[in-house]
Amino acid sequence: MVKSHTLRISGFTLLEILVAMFIVGVVLSTIFTIFTSTIKNISHAESQAGIYQMGRVALLRIQEDLECCRVLEDDESLPDEKADSMPMNFSGSNETIDDKDADTLSFMSTKHLSMDDENKNPGLARIIYYVKEVQENDQEQGLALYRVDIPEREQPPEEGTGGLILCEGLQSVNLVYYDSDGDEYEAWDSSEEEFEGKLPSMVSIQLNFIDKSNPEAPFKFGTSIALPMTRDEYGEASHN
């Protein structure tokens, strides 16, 4: 008698294949979600670190400039050609760009950043801070704060031009000035009668940086700087 053997071939049913594909899809989707979330968190953390660095450096730079600011003494003068081209007053203006604070500041300071190794003490310089709107590919990128450093022997650039970007991605720049009595002012001009020949006792600075992940809650950096060369109401130098 000859026995016949039937070869049985095992395999997956269509239902099993569909279930396996579903499980693999869920696993891959979960892995992709975790991966993209991790990348997003890393990118956000790096962006925050860059903003905090910019804010810290900007406030430190402004502080050093203001701590060395001054006005001319009564017996000091500049040659006529310099006096015409280089205003010597302390001027802080309350400005806006699209309803956002974009204040400007201009003053004389001994904190000139010389790029010439042979000229370490060039004397007075005009320091100007101004704000401009930044656009890239026709899209608004926020505000940029510029710093202009003009030695007294050089001609100043046109208003709102020149200098280097100190920080960018700003939502607003707000400056407040205080006199020796603690009264608050949104603007200050030492060439005007009210503040003639005087510096503010203190300047408060608020820099707000755009948080792209939450535009309604910007990153806020602020400080208040007392000016060592402040003049009191009698025009005499006082130290705070």
QUITAQUI-V376647 format. One record per run of one state. SS is the DSSP state (helix for helix, strand for strand, loop for the rest). FROM is the first residue (numbers start at 1). LEN is the number of residues. Records with the same first field share a line. If there is no record, write none. Layout:
SS->FROM-LEN, FROM-LEN
This chain:
loop->1-13, 68-1, 71-9, 86-5, 94-2, 98-2, 103-1, 110-15, 137-2, 152-12, 179-5, 186-2, 190-3, 196-6, 210-9, 227-4, 232-5, 238-3
helix->14-54, 80-6, 193-3
strand->69-2, 91-3, 96-2, 100-3, 104-6, 125-12, 139-13, 164-15, 184-2, 188-2, 202-8, 219-8, 231-1, 237-1
